[in-house]
């Protein structure tokens, strides 16, 4: 079924979910107050994807405090700000949602006496209310996560220094550097540069290959989701979202992590400048 027809069908059935997922990409918060205002007006729920943004702030409000969203999720994947090897965290101030999440993470099971159908004094008794999952964190992962949290501020300071170094050294190159709004504090999970208009996607790809040849790993965050085979099979096609594709063709993420030393940064900048010097000949 064509995705547009499917969307219209869902609207007619009044089953279209009133949920908006906002993404704090690269660690920088969205304009959360404006989105919250729209939520109040149009009565939709907000899920805030802060996988990149642990420790970030919006107007002096720490992300995850529940002021601007119904649920905030963080990722603890090995490449994120802190890690528990895998997994993540969902935060909410809504007791109903919290109870549902608690059951979903453990096979849909509850031991809460107030929620039991069959009242009993047996402490071992439990009931499965819904079909859930096995998302329980083990003790080793939890211990690692607690240890990592104590280093969060240290990690952020190091990332901030790296960003300042890149900003200073790359400012005269034909790329757009990441800009952080003055009322936001980014976790700086990613440092994404954009090739300016006029450069082809082949130039961007040659840049990635050139850095790789010099043992510098880069990445592209991200391929627009609707260009993947699963969504193409649902009827999505190229050029449906031209702004997303324009960004995708120009974006490159440079290395930014706490283990980078000043000599590493100088080498990265040297190679980046060498590429553009050769490109502009």
Backbone as CSV, one residue per row, in Angstrom:
resi,resn,N_x,N_y,N_z,CA_x,CA_y,CA_z,C_x,C_y,C_z
1,UNK,0.835,-1.197,0.000,0.000,0.000,0.000,0.871,1.249,0.000
2,UNK,0.509,2.238,-0.848,1.234,3.498,-0.884,1.171,4.181,0.472
3,UNK,2.299,4.785,0.894,2.368,5.358,2.245,1.394,6.510,2.435
4,UNK,1.117,7.287,1.356,0.173,8.397,1.475,-1.257,7.881,1.663
5,UNK,-1.592,6.813,0.926,-2.919,6.213,1.085,-3.069,5.614,2.475
6,UNK,-2.002,4.987,2.953,-2.027,4.386,4.280,-2.241,5.454,5.353
7,UNK,-1.582,6.612,5.172,-1.723,7.705,6.120,-3.161,8.222,6.143
8,UNK,-3.762,8.389,4.955,-5.138,8.860,4.878,-6.097,7.852,5.505
9,UNK,-5.817,6.555,5.293,-6.664,5.508,5.868,-6.608,5.552,7.382
10,UNK,-5.410,5.720,7.934,-5.262,5.800,9.384,-6.018,7.000,9.951
11,UNK,-5.992,8.111,9.232,-6.707,9.297,9.702,-8.217,9.063,9.691
12,UNK,-8.710,8.390,8.638,-10.140,8.119,8.564,-10.594,7.215,9.697
13,UNK,-9.729,6.256,10.054,-10.055,5.335,11.138,-9.846,5.960,12.515
14,UNK,-9.258,7.175,12.524,-8.965,7.880,13.782,-8.040,7.067,14.680
15,UNK,-7.141,6.319,14.052,-6.170,5.534,14.805,-4.768,6.112,14.680
16,UNK,-4.680,7.261,14.027,-3.374,7.874,13.850,-2.844,8.325,15.207
17,UNK,-1.705,7.808,15.642,-1.217,8.109,16.997,-0.833,9.576,17.159
18,UNK,-1.274,10.177,18.254,-0.947,11.575,18.524,0.332,11.633,19.352
19,UNK,1.411,11.230,18.705,2.720,11.200,19.348,3.738,11.839,18.415
20,UNK,4.572,12.696,18.962,5.657,13.296,18.186,6.977,12.880,18.815
21,UNK,7.876,12.349,17.989,9.222,11.998,18.446,10.169,13.092,17.980
22,UNK,10.816,13.763,18.927,11.795,14.793,18.587,13.187,14.266,18.907
23,UNK,14.159,14.633,18.086,15.514,14.090,18.212,16.503,15.214,18.495
24,UNK,17.201,15.103,19.609,18.250,16.071,19.949,19.547,15.623,19.285
25,UNK,19.592,15.839,17.983,20.668,15.315,17.138,22.020,15.905,17.519
26,UNK,23.025,15.035,17.555,24.429,15.388,17.808,24.665,15.911,19.219
27,UNK,23.588,15.937,20.034,23.721,16.397,21.412,23.104,17.752,21.669
28,UNK,22.653,18.444,20.597,22.053,19.770,20.772,20.536,19.664,20.889
29,UNK,19.941,20.231,21.936,18.485,20.157,22.109,17.732,20.868,20.993
30,UNK,16.546,20.341,20.683,15.632,21.042,19.782,15.064,22.260,20.504
31,UNK,14.217,23.017,19.820,13.506,24.127,20.474,12.338,23.545,21.255
32,UNK,12.653,22.984,22.395,11.696,22.170,23.143,10.516,22.966,23.673
33,UNK,10.714,24.233,24.006,9.592,25.028,24.512,8.539,25.258,23.441
34,UNK,8.977,25.479,22.199,8.031,25.685,21.092,7.269,24.398,20.781
35,UNK,7.988,23.271,20.844,7.335,21.979,20.591,6.328,21.669,21.695
36,UNK,6.685,21.980,22.932,5.767,21.772,24.050,4.527,22.627,23.910
37,UNK,4.696,23.842,23.431,3.556,24.734,23.208,2.594,24.139,22.177
38,UNK,3.152,23.575,21.114,2.310,22.919,20.099,1.611,21.697,20.680
39,UNK,2.313,20.980,21.554,1.726,19.806,22.207,0.510,20.202,23.046
40,UNK,0.629,21.283,23.766,-0.495,21.753,24.582,-1.676,22.175,23.715
41,UNK,-1.372,22.749,22.556,-2.423,23.236,21.668,-3.128,22.104,20.929
42,UNK,-2.330,21.139,20.412,-2.906,20.095,19.565,-3.048,18.741,20.268
43,UNK,-2.708,18.690,21.555,-2.961,17.513,22.394,-2.245,16.258,21.906
44,UNK,-0.954,16.379,21.609,-0.179,15.181,21.295,0.903,14.987,22.355
45,UNK,1.335,13.730,22.501,2.388,13.393,23.453,3.754,13.572,22.791
46,UNK,4.779,13.788,23.608,6.134,14.000,23.096,7.078,12.944,23.656
47,UNK,7.743,12.238,22.756,8.856,11.364,23.134,10.129,12.061,22.680
48,UNK,11.011,12.333,23.623,12.234,13.072,23.343,13.407,12.106,23.241
49,UNK,13.927,11.962,22.032,15.069,11.083,21.803,16.344,11.851,22.125
50,UNK,16.867,11.601,23.313,18.103,12.251,23.755,19.268,11.268,23.784
51,UNK,19.240,10.308,22.865,20.302,9.304,22.808,21.682,9.940,22.708
52,UNK,21.750,11.101,22.035,23.025,11.810,21.863,23.272,12.845,22.959
53,UNK,22.303,13.077,23.828,22.300,14.339,24.571,22.324,14.215,26.091
54,UNK,22.902,13.177,26.622,23.025,13.063,28.066,23.897,14.202,28.605
55,UNK,23.364,14.958,29.556,24.098,16.088,30.117,23.824,17.410,29.441
56,UNK,23.080,17.389,28.326,22.759,18.630,27.624,21.672,19.401,28.378
57,UNK,21.600,20.710,28.079,20.605,21.561,28.732,19.898,22.442,27.713
58,UNK,18.629,22.742,28.032,17.852,23.683,27.230,17.326,24.768,28.162
59,UNK,17.754,26.003,27.929,17.373,27.130,28.784,17.595,26.798,30.258
60,UNK,18.766,26.264,30.525,19.216,25.922,31.879,18.425,24.773,32.508
61,UNK,17.670,24.030,31.685,16.936,22.865,32.162,17.640,21.605,31.657
62,UNK,18.029,20.716,32.563,18.709,19.493,32.163,17.735,18.591,31.406
63,UNK,18.179,18.029,30.301,17.305,17.143,29.521,16.976,15.884,30.327
64,UNK,15.711,15.495,30.270,15.261,14.323,31.014,14.462,14.670,32.248
65,UNK,14.308,15.980,32.547,13.570,16.364,33.753,12.054,16.325,33.562
66,UNK,11.605,16.071,32.331,10.182,15.901,32.083,9.407,17.172,31.849
67,UNK,10.067,18.327,31.825,9.354,19.589,31.648,8.814,19.739,30.232
68,UNK,9.556,19.237,29.249,9.186,19.466,27.858,8.702,18.215,27.133
69,UNK,8.721,17.063,27.785,8.320,15.825,27.093,7.680,14.854,28.062
70,UNK,6.942,13.898,27.499,6.295,12.864,28.313,7.275,11.741,28.647
71,UNK,8.149,11.430,27.701,9.188,10.423,27.919,10.477,10.940,27.285
72,UNK,11.584,10.804,27.988,12.900,11.103,27.424,13.731,9.832,27.447
73,UNK,14.351,9.490,26.327,15.171,8.280,26.270,16.633,8.646,26.017
74,UNK,17.519,7.927,26.698,18.956,8.074,26.524,19.546,6.729,26.103
75,UNK,20.641,6.776,25.386,21.328,5.557,24.948,22.649,5.410,25.687
76,UNK,22.958,4.161,26.063,24.238,3.851,26.706,25.064,2.901,25.847
77,UNK,24.854,2.990,24.528,25.658,2.230,23.570,27.134,2.626,23.719
78,UNK,28.073,1.749,23.385,29.500,2.044,23.591,30.012,3.348,22.994
79,UNK,29.388,3.868,21.937,29.899,5.102,21.339,29.219,6.349,21.897
80,UNK,28.275,6.192,22.814,27.557,7.352,23.338,28.352,8.042,24.447
81,UNK,27.755,9.090,25.038,28.447,9.928,26.007,28.991,9.112,27.169
82,UNK,28.160,8.244,27.740,28.612,7.235,28.697,28.081,5.895,28.216
83,UNK,28.585,4.814,28.767,28.150,3.498,28.293,27.920,2.525,29.442
84,UNK,26.997,1.598,29.199,26.832,0.418,30.052,27.036,-0.826,29.177
85,UNK,27.789,-0.649,28.093,28.039,-1.639,27.039,26.886,-1.703,26.048
86,UNK,25.662,-1.676,26.522,24.472,-1.612,25.665,23.314,-1.073,26.497
87,UNK,22.156,-0.938,25.854,20.965,-0.520,26.583,20.817,0.985,26.668
88,UNK,19.940,1.408,27.574,19.670,2.828,27.718,18.746,3.081,28.889
89,UNK,18.070,4.222,28.865,17.242,4.636,29.987,16.062,5.439,29.460
90,UNK,14.887,5.212,30.034,13.689,5.993,29.716,13.230,6.699,30.981
91,UNK,13.028,8.012,30.884,12.624,8.809,32.036,11.258,9.439,31.791
92,UNK,10.423,9.456,32.827,9.111,10.093,32.733,8.662,10.538,34.110
93,UNK,7.845,11.595,34.151,7.227,12.042,35.397,5.800,11.528,35.528
94,UNK,5.346,10.772,34.525,3.984,10.239,34.498,3.968,8.853,35.148
95,UNK,3.252,8.702,36.268,3.233,7.442,37.008,2.653,6.297,36.184
96,UNK,1.630,6.584,35.386,1.007,5.532,34.556,1.995,5.010,33.523
97,UNK,2.675,5.931,32.859,3.678,5.533,31.869,4.814,4.769,32.544
98,UNK,5.243,5.239,33.717,6.345,4.592,34.435,6.010,3.145,34.773
99,UNK,4.777,2.894,35.224,4.355,1.527,35.560,4.331,0.651,34.311
100,UNK,3.897,1.232,33.193,3.834,0.473,31.941,5.251,0.108,31.479
101,UNK,6.167,1.066,31.551,7.559,0.811,31.173,8.157,-0.268,32.068
102,UNK,7.879,-0.166,33.362,8.417,-1.119,34.327,7.979,-2.545,34.001
103,UNK,6.721,-2.699,33.586,6.233,-4.029,33.222,6.798,-4.486,31.877
104,UNK,6.866,-3.572,30.920,7.354,-3.931,29.589,8.795,-4.437,29.624
105,UNK,9.612,-3.896,30.517,11.016,-4.298,30.568,11.215,-5.668,31.183
106,UNK,10.174,-6.204,31.819,10.300,-7.502,32.491,9.146,-8.422,32.138
107,UNK,9.001,-8.684,30.827,8.021,-9.652,30.308,6.565,-9.273,30.545
108,UNK,6.296,-8.043,30.952,4.917,-7.649,31.242,4.446,-8.101,32.608
109,UNK,5.409,-8.396,33.488,5.106,-8.965,34.810,5.116,-7.876,35.885
110,UNK,4.208,-8.002,36.850,4.201,-7.105,37.994,4.039,-7.885,39.295
111,UNK,4.661,-7.364,40.356,4.470,-7.888,41.710,3.788,-6.844,42.606
112,UNK,3.396,-5.730,41.997,2.745,-4.660,42.733,1.384,-5.136,43.250
113,UNK,1.226,-5.216,44.559,0.009,-5.764,45.151,-1.247,-5.000,44.732
114,UNK,-1.132,-3.698,44.524,-2.284,-2.902,44.123,-2.750,-3.221,42.705
115,UNK,-1.863,-3.801,41.909,-2.197,-4.086,40.509,-2.651,-5.526,40.282
116,UNK,-2.551,-6.357,41.298,-2.868,-7.778,41.133,-4.370,-8.017,41.036
117,UNK,-4.749,-8.927,40.134,-6.150,-9.355,40.016,-6.506,-10.262,41.186
118,UNK,-5.644,-11.233,41.409,-5.846,-12.175,42.511,-5.107,-11.674,43.750
119,UNK,-5.857,-11.209,44.719,-5.250,-10.661,45.927,-4.683,-11.796,46.781
120,UNK,-3.465,-11.600,47.259,-2.798,-12.646,48.039,-1.747,-12.007,48.942
121,UNK,-1.399,-12.720,49.980,-0.335,-12.258,50.881,0.983,-12.949,50.561
122,UNK,0.982,-13.877,49.612,2.206,-14.590,49.239,3.178,-13.640,48.533
123,UNK,4.356,-13.480,49.114,5.334,-12.544,48.572,5.900,-13.003,47.228
124,UNK,5.834,-14.305,46.963,6.407,-14.821,45.729,5.475,-14.638,44.522
125,UNK,4.226,-14.252,44.786,3.214,-14.225,43.736,3.427,-13.043,42.780
126,UNK,3.181,-13.282,41.493,3.261,-12.230,40.473,2.252,-12.530,39.378
127,UNK,1.954,-11.542,38.539,1.023,-11.728,37.421,1.594,-11.078,36.163
128,UNK,1.359,-11.727,35.024,1.734,-11.142,33.738,0.525,-10.404,33.188
129,UNK,0.662,-9.089,33.039,-0.449,-8.249,32.598,-0.472,-8.045,31.085
130,UNK,0.711,-7.943,30.491,0.845,-7.669,29.062,2.019,-8.471,28.524
131,UNK,2.132,-8.528,27.208,3.314,-9.146,26.605,4.449,-8.132,26.642
132,UNK,5.546,-8.487,27.293,6.656,-7.552,27.424,7.946,-8.114,26.869
133,UNK,9.055,-7.606,27.384,10.371,-7.949,26.870,11.324,-8.234,28.034
134,UNK,12.499,-8.712,27.712,13.527,-8.916,28.730,14.550,-7.795,28.586
135,UNK,14.226,-6.646,29.180,15.077,-5.470,29.070,15.722,-5.118,30.407
136,UNK,15.834,-6.076,31.291,16.413,-5.794,32.603,17.931,-5.638,32.499
137,UNK,18.441,-4.579,33.138,19.880,-4.348,33.161,20.524,-5.232,34.215
138,UNK,21.662,-5.849,33.883,22.335,-6.683,34.886,23.237,-5.832,35.783
139,UNK,23.702,-6.427,36.876,24.455,-5.690,37.889,25.789,-5.158,37.360
140,UNK,26.422,-5.918,36.471,27.714,-5.482,35.922,27.529,-4.219,35.079
141,UNK,26.502,-4.206,34.227,26.216,-3.028,33.404,25.851,-1.828,34.274
142,UNK,25.069,-2.071,35.321,24.669,-0.988,36.221,25.882,-0.378,36.924
143,UNK,26.790,-1.234,37.384,27.995,-0.755,38.072,28.852,0.082,37.117
144,UNK,28.973,-0.371,35.864,29.735,0.384,34.877,29.081,1.736,34.618
145,UNK,27.744,1.736,34.509,27.021,2.974,34.259,27.205,3.987,35.374
146,UNK,27.142,3.529,36.627,27.345,4.422,37.771,28.751,5.013,37.746
147,UNK,29.732,4.167,37.428,31.110,4.632,37.329,31.259,5.672,36.228
148,UNK,30.612,5.434,35.091,30.689,6.370,33.965,30.037,7.713,34.297
149,UNK,28.941,7.674,35.043,28.245,8.917,35.395,29.146,9.879,36.169
150,UNK,30.026,9.322,36.989,30.929,10.180,37.775,31.913,10.925,36.872
151,UNK,32.056,10.463,35.623,32.997,11.075,34.684,32.311,11.951,33.639
152,UNK,30.988,12.100,33.764,30.207,12.805,32.748,30.699,14.227,32.529
153,UNK,30.900,14.980,33.598,31.365,16.368,33.470,32.751,16.437,32.837
154,UNK,33.604,15.504,33.203,34.956,15.441,32.632,34.887,15.188,31.131
155,UNK,34.027,14.250,30.740,33.861,13.941,29.316,33.369,15.180,28.554
156,UNK,32.401,15.894,29.146,31.823,17.052,28.462,32.850,18.166,28.301
157,UNK,33.673,18.395,29.315,34.716,19.430,29.231,35.699,19.108,28.117
158,UNK,36.054,17.831,27.982,37.001,17.431,26.936,36.377,17.619,25.549
159,UNK,35.133,17.257,25.401,34.456,17.434,24.117,34.334,18.915,23.764
160,UNK,34.099,19.745,24.771,34.005,21.187,24.547,35.321,21.752,24.034
161,UNK,36.427,21.302,24.607,37.753,21.750,24.161,38.029,21.304,22.725
162,UNK,37.617,20.090,22.395,37.815,19.581,21.033,37.022,20.416,20.038
163,UNK,35.763,20.732,20.383,34.936,21.556,19.493,35.573,22.929,19.275
164,UNK,36.052,23.542,20.334,36.685,24.862,20.214,37.911,24.792,19.308
165,UNK,38.672,23.720,19.419,39.862,23.543,18.579,39.459,23.432,17.114
166,UNK,38.483,22.567,16.826,38.003,22.414,15.448,37.450,23.745,14.923
167,UNK,36.636,24.419,15.730,36.027,25.682,15.294,37.085,26.686,14.866
168,UNK,38.149,26.769,15.636,39.214,27.735,15.347,40.018,27.334,14.105
169,UNK,40.344,26.066,14.000,41.248,25.609,12.945,40.555,25.412,11.594
170,UNK,39.252,25.175,11.596,38.546,24.860,10.352,37.679,26.009,9.843
171,UNK,37.729,27.159,10.514,36.779,28.234,10.210,36.963,28.840,8.820
172,UNK,38.137,28.698,8.230,38.374,29.301,6.918,38.224,28.313,5.756
173,UNK,37.789,27.119,6.070,37.589,26.116,5.025,36.166,26.216,4.460
174,UNK,35.945,25.703,3.241,34.617,25.798,2.617,33.625,24.774,3.182
175,UNK,33.454,24.810,4.501,32.507,23.920,5.173,31.699,24.729,6.181
176,UNK,30.517,24.221,6.495,29.677,24.818,7.534,29.946,24.069,8.830
177,UNK,30.361,24.793,9.863,30.679,24.186,11.148,29.434,24.154,12.039
178,UNK,29.366,23.212,12.963,28.188,23.124,13.845,28.066,24.353,14.742
179,UNK,26.858,24.883,14.829,26.600,26.064,15.641,25.685,25.680,16.804
180,UNK,26.037,26.119,17.996,25.231,25.840,19.181,24.493,27.112,19.574
181,UNK,23.161,27.043,19.662,22.380,28.207,20.067,22.776,28.648,21.476
182,UNK,22.738,29.945,21.727,23.263,30.496,22.990,22.490,30.045,24.223
183,UNK,21.217,29.663,24.063,20.433,29.225,25.217,20.404,27.694,25.336
184,UNK,21.325,27.037,24.635,21.417,25.581,24.692,22.828,25.156,25.071
185,UNK,22.929,24.051,25.794,24.222,23.426,26.065,24.181,22.037,25.444
186,UNK,25.025,21.809,24.465,25.067,20.524,23.770,25.987,19.553,24.500
187,UNK,25.649,18.280,24.426,26.540,17.249,24.966,27.711,16.996,24.025
188,UNK,27.611,17.520,22.781,28.676,17.403,21.766,29.006,15.944,21.465
189,UNK,27.970,15.166,21.302,28.180,13.761,20.941,28.816,13.629,19.560
190,UNK,28.424,14.509,18.642,28.968,14.489,17.284,29.478,15.874,16.910
191,UNK,30.477,15.903,16.026,30.931,17.145,15.416,30.752,16.968,13.907
192,UNK,29.642,17.500,13.396,29.280,17.305,11.988,29.606,18.555,11.196
193,UNK,30.408,18.407,10.149,30.654,19.512,9.222,29.863,19.257,7.944
194,UNK,29.486,20.344,7.284,28.742,20.250,6.029,29.555,20.887,4.909
195,UNK,29.747,20.153,3.827,30.364,20.739,2.645,29.426,21.827,2.107
196,UNK,29.989,22.975,1.758,29.149,24.055,1.258,28.553,23.706,-0.097
197,UNK,27.470,24.385,-0.442,26.826,24.165,-1.733,27.835,24.363,-2.858
198,UNK,27.725,23.510,-3.853,28.657,23.566,-4.971,29.573,22.365,-4.995
199,UNK,29.734,21.725,-3.829,30.519,20.497,-3.768,29.594,19.302,-3.975
200,UNK,30.057,18.325,-4.730,29.230,17.158,-5.023,29.363,16.110,-3.923
201,UNK,28.438,15.163,-3.952,28.509,14.058,-2.989,29.771,13.236,-3.215
202,UNK,30.267,13.215,-4.450,31.513,12.493,-4.732,32.695,13.141,-4.024
203,UNK,32.672,14.484,-3.933,33.734,15.182,-3.207,33.695,14.802,-1.730
204,UNK,32.496,14.781,-1.169,32.343,14.372,0.219,32.862,12.960,0.428
205,UNK,32.508,12.060,-0.475,32.953,10.671,-0.360,34.467,10.546,-0.530
206,UNK,35.032,11.342,-1.428,36.495,11.339,-1.606,37.191,11.859,-0.349
207,UNK,36.562,12.806,0.316,37.086,13.341,1.578,37.158,12.236,2.635
208,UNK,36.095,11.457,2.739,36.047,10.350,3.703,37.146,9.337,3.385
209,UNK,37.322,9.019,2.098,38.344,8.056,1.680,39.752,8.593,1.953
210,UNK,39.937,9.893,1.731,41.249,10.509,1.943,41.637,10.441,3.421
211,UNK,40.694,10.741,4.290,40.974,10.668,5.725,41.210,9.225,6.164
212,UNK,40.434,8.319,5.600,40.612,6.901,5.921,41.997,6.422,5.506
213,UNK,42.465,6.884,4.353,43.799,6.523,3.875,44.870,6.996,4.850
214,UNK,44.559,8.057,5.582,45.487,8.592,6.579,45.131,8.136,8.001
215,UNK,44.388,7.028,8.070,44.039,6.392,9.353,43.164,7.262,10.249
216,UNK,42.310,8.076,9.640,41.350,8.888,10.391,39.945,8.397,10.054
217,UNK,39.252,7.904,11.049,37.904,7.382,10.843,36.885,8.518,10.921
218,UNK,36.005,8.569,9.941,34.876,9.497,9.963,33.598,8.695,9.760
219,UNK,32.469,9.382,9.761,31.205,8.685,9.545,30.199,9.668,8.962
220,UNK,29.072,9.137,8.511,27.973,9.965,8.002,26.756,9.701,8.878
221,UNK,26.280,10.730,9.529,25.109,10.628,10.403,24.006,11.554,9.892
222,UNK,22.974,11.008,9.236,22.713,9.597,8.928,22.122,9.515,7.534
223,UNK,22.028,8.294,6.999,21.266,8.081,5.772,19.793,8.312,6.106
224,UNK,19.067,9.151,5.331,17.639,9.345,5.613,16.908,8.009,5.686
225,UNK,16.133,7.837,6.732,15.556,6.523,7.010,14.656,6.025,5.883
226,UNK,13.985,6.936,5.175,13.047,6.515,4.140,13.754,6.013,2.881
227,UNK,15.092,6.166,2.825,15.839,5.651,1.679,16.285,4.198,1.874
228,UNK,16.060,3.643,3.056,16.410,2.256,3.309,15.374,1.319,2.673
229,UNK,15.785,0.082,2.334,14.899,-0.841,1.610,13.538,-1.055,2.255
230,UNK,13.487,-1.163,3.582,12.207,-1.425,4.253,11.191,-0.340,3.920
231,UNK,11.621,0.921,3.986,10.705,2.034,3.738,10.467,2.256,2.248
232,UNK,11.460,1.922,1.426,11.250,2.004,-0.023,10.153,1.043,-0.449
233,UNK,10.098,-0.116,0.227,9.052,-1.094,-0.073,7.668,-0.611,0.339
234,UNK,7.617,0.382,1.221,6.333,0.955,1.649,5.881,2.090,0.732
235,UNK,6.729,2.420,-0.249,6.338,3.446,-1.207,7.126,4.734,-1.127
236,UNK,8.043,4.842,-0.172,8.872,6.041,-0.089,9.873,6.074,-1.247
237,UNK,10.143,7.267,-1.754,11.039,7.414,-2.895,12.012,8.565,-2.669
238,UNK,13.060,8.575,-3.494,14.006,9.691,-3.455,13.286,10.994,-3.804
239,UNK,13.814,12.090,-3.292,13.351,13.448,-3.552,12.044,13.795,-2.849
240,UNK,11.537,12.880,-2.013,10.337,13.200,-1.244,10.633,14.254,-0.180
241,UNK,11.858,14.182,0.375,12.265,15.117,1.416,13.617,15.716,1.012
242,UNK,13.599,16.700,0.105,14.842,17.225,-0.486,15.809,17.820,0.534
243,UNK,15.309,18.441,1.604,16.207,19.024,2.595,17.020,17.946,3.307
244,UNK,16.366,16.817,3.610,17.065,15.707,4.259,18.154,15.154,3.352
245,UNK,17.842,15.021,2.063,18.813,14.465,1.128,19.963,15.442,0.869
246,UNK,19.655,16.727,0.860,20.699,17.732,0.683,21.673,17.693,1.851
247,UNK,21.138,17.597,3.057,21.993,17.497,4.244,22.835,16.223,4.184
248,UNK,22.201,15.109,3.870,22.878,13.808,3.848,24.073,13.802,2.894
249,UNK,23.934,14.429,1.753,24.994,14.426,0.749,26.183,15.305,1.137
250,UNK,25.987,16.201,2.102,27.026,17.170,2.470,27.667,16.894,3.820
251,UNK,27.101,15.963,4.612,27.501,15.804,6.010,28.640,14.813,6.201
252,UNK,29.540,15.158,7.132,30.595,14.258,7.595,30.806,14.510,9.085
253,UNK,30.928,13.453,9.860,31.211,13.582,11.288,32.697,13.339,11.537
254,UNK,33.366,14.354,12.076,34.779,14.220,12.427,34.923,13.585,13.813
255,UNK,36.068,12.992,14.107,36.266,12.353,15.423,36.108,13.346,16.572
256,UNK,35.347,12.975,17.576,35.250,13.768,18.802,34.934,12.811,19.949
257,UNK,35.922,12.572,20.763,35.745,11.721,21.944,36.837,12.047,22.952
258,UNK,36.614,11.749,24.228,37.512,12.204,25.294,38.943,11.678,25.225
259,UNK,39.183,10.624,24.461,40.526,10.053,24.412,41.431,10.746,23.393
260,UNK,40.876,11.650,22.605,41.691,12.363,21.620,42.656,13.320,22.326
261,UNK,43.903,13.287,21.915,44.918,14.181,22.461,45.173,15.326,21.487
262,UNK,45.837,16.362,21.951,46.083,17.527,21.118,46.869,17.163,19.865
263,UNK,47.809,16.230,19.976,48.578,15.818,18.797,47.679,15.120,17.779
264,UNK,46.662,14.384,18.274,45.699,13.735,17.379,44.879,14.787,16.637
265,UNK,44.416,15.798,17.368,43.604,16.852,16.765,44.397,17.636,15.725
266,UNK,45.642,17.926,16.021,46.491,18.657,15.068,46.686,17.847,13.789
267,UNK,46.845,16.537,13.955,47.013,15.675,12.785,45.736,15.633,11.948
268,UNK,44.585,15.510,12.609,43.304,15.480,11.899,43.113,16.761,11.094
269,UNK,43.350,17.896,11.743,43.195,19.201,11.073,44.166,19.330,9.909
270,UNK,45.374,18.870,10.104,46.384,18.926,9.042,45.916,18.165,7.802
271,UNK,45.372,16.970,8.003,44.920,16.153,6.878,43.682,16.754,6.224
272,UNK,42.769,17.296,7.040,41.568,17.936,6.491,41.971,19.118,5.615
273,UNK,42.870,19.941,6.078,43.330,21.103,5.303,44.062,20.663,4.035
274,UNK,44.814,19.586,4.130,45.541,19.068,2.966,44.570,18.639,1.874
275,UNK,43.468,18.013,2.266,42.464,17.592,1.278,41.923,18.797,0.537
276,UNK,41.513,19.842,1.273,40.925,21.004,0.621,41.948,21.778,-0.205
277,UNK,43.189,21.775,0.241,44.245,22.423,-0.549,44.381,21.748,-1.891
278,UNK,44.362,20.413,-1.887,44.438,19.653,-3.137,43.176,19.839,-3.967
279,UNK,42.030,19.931,-3.308,40.749,20.045,-3.986,40.608,21.395,-4.687
280,UNK,41.184,22.419,-4.099,41.030,23.783,-4.632,42.071,24.147,-5.680
281,UNK,43.014,23.225,-5.963,44.033,23.496,-6.975,43.420,23.620,-8.350
